[in-house]
Amino acid sequence: MEQVTIGDILAQEGRLAIRHIAGPVESPPIRRVEVAGINGLESASAGSLVIVTGLEVEVPQPYQMDIAIRRASARQFSGLIFIGDFALVDTATSLANRAGIPVLMTATSTASELAMVLDRIVQGGAVEALSRAEYAIEKVTEAATSGTGGIQKAVLAAATAALGIDVDFVADPTVTWTERDAICVGEVPIGRLTAASTDASIAIALPVIASVLSRALERELHDRFAQTRSRADLIIELVFAESSRIDGFAAEAARAGLPLQLSHVAAWMKPTNIDDPTRRPTRLVQSSIELFALQLIDQRGELWHLTTIHDDLVIIASEEIGAADHQRRLRDVLERIVAHATAAAGPGWVYTVGLGTPQTGASGLRQSAAEARIAAESAVAGGRLGAIEVTDVTGLRRVLLDFYASPLSRKLLSDILAPLEALGPERALTAIRTLSAYIGHRNSLVRAGEELNLHANAVNYRIRRIEQLLGLDLNDPDVRFAVELACRVWLISPTTQ
């Protein structure tokens, strides 16, 4: 049986409502708990923690206190507990300090009630462990529902005070939700609880405390990031909306806390599995990345917006027009998010990021997001997996993006490829990539085959079939120009990826 000292009793000061008033805060092991009157201390045994009675109504005289402490020292008590609420005189305090007798006081219990509780603590056993655990769970629940800020700090402090040992949180994203001490936000494990002891009360209380803290953190983070998450659907709609609808977003964006009049720069992060590019990351990994990103941007001064599109993460930083190093600060954030994502996803996964340029207004936000997406996709297509790619601000892709932004231009070019689109998404993509490669290499079957990893005869077969479907003469220079432009615009459109 584990030996209990005065220090262990004082560690549960909150539960027992006992305070230290004189003498040391430690003692030799307590052998038993006894109750004795202030004038009958001779009946108590050595090594006992003695609860002194007869003081509840009448405050003892100074000489009585001095005598009680002298007798406690002579009989080698582990300590004295006075029931009442009065000040200890200086002589008694000095005697307790010199004699090494811990002196405690409580005003909330009767001698019999306190003796029963303390005896359970000294003797140990299942009843005491359960009682201590129940008290800790009660106090932790009160702290979690108090409604004040810093829920994690409040819960850990309540658990430490109630159990009388240090209870702490250790960040550990590798913990599984089935572990007894796991802390999860929703379905995302973020760490575990640790305790400085492994006694029975800890074994009982710790899983419950972990569960309470998990739910409290989930609620706290939900409230903290509610506005950020509420903007996600609006951003997705804005990114993919027709240009003619952009002006209509102003009122809705203002209600959601999305100031479209500012300067915006976007980042587009794409996951890729090296061994199987068609494989998708798990929902748990995606949730872990989103939670990390939300907590990271919450600590920064810029205005941030975050959303997920399929498996991709889109982050937008908004600042006053002309803010210095706007794109660099976004890049700094993305580097940390990529590091976390790579660790969370595990071996075989890489995250490629495209960065847009700072743009102003609603159309600028849309433009920067499109630039970021194309930069990320270009890096993946070019084999630059894991890179943080800055968009080409002067190249053809930027021109195509501006062209794509026009509904009329997009409609005219879409009409050219309508027969191929009718084949279905996969066959249309294959056909348009083949057509783009063929025209891009000036109708060279050989060079188009090299780009597509096909034999020239296979390219020829596809092209003849495509010409029949389109009903166009690909030898006509004007036709080739229109078809190539249509292919390039089609291949950068959001619906093709």
Sequence and secondary structure as in RCSB ss.txt:
>XXXX:A:sequence
MEQVTIGDILAQEGRLAIRHIAGPVESPPIRRVEVAGINGLESASAGSLVIVTGLEVEVPQPYQMDIAIRRASAR
QFSGLIFIGDFALVDTATSLANRAGIPVLMTATSTASELAMVLDRIVQGGAVEALSRAEYAIEKVTEAATSGTGG
IQKAVLAAATAALGIDVDFVADPTVTWTERDAICVGEVPIGRLTAASTDASIAIALPVIASVLSRALERELHDRF
AQTRSRADLIIELVFAESSRIDGFAAEAARAGLPLQLSHVAAWMKPTNIDDPTRRPTRLVQSSIELFALQLIDQR
GELWHLTTIHDDLVIIASEEIGAADHQRRLRDVLERIVAHATAAAGPGWVYTVGLGTPQTGASGLRQSAAEARIA
AESAVAGGRLGAIEVTDVTGLRRVLLDFYASPLSRKLLSDILAPLEALGPERALTAIRTLSAYIGHRNSLVRAGE
ELNLHANAVNYRIRRIEQLLGLDLNDPDVRFAVELACRVWLISPTTQ
>XXXX:A:secstr
     HHHHHHTHHHHT EEEES S  S   EEEEEETT GGGS TTEEEEEES SSS   HHHHHHHHHHHHHT
T SEEEEES     HHHHHHHHHHT  EEEESSS HHHHHHHHHHHHH SHHHHHHHHHHHHHHHHHHHTS  S 
HHHHHHHHHHHHHTS EEEEE TT  TTSTTEEEETTEEEEEEEES   HHHHHHHHHHHHHHHHHHHHHHHHHT
HHHHHTHHHHHHHHHS GGGGGGGHHHHHHTT  TTSEEEEEEEEEEESS TT    HHHHHHHHHHHHHHHHTS
SSEEEEEEETTEEEEEEEE TT TTHHHHHHHHHHHHHHHHHHHH TTEEEEEEE   EEHHHHHHHHHHHHHHH
HHHHHHTT TT EEE  SSSHHHHHHHHHT HHHHHHHHHHHHHHHTT HHHHHHHHHHHHHHHHTTT HHHHHH
HHT  HHHHHHHHHHHHHHHT  TTSHHHHHHHHHHHHHHHHSGGG 
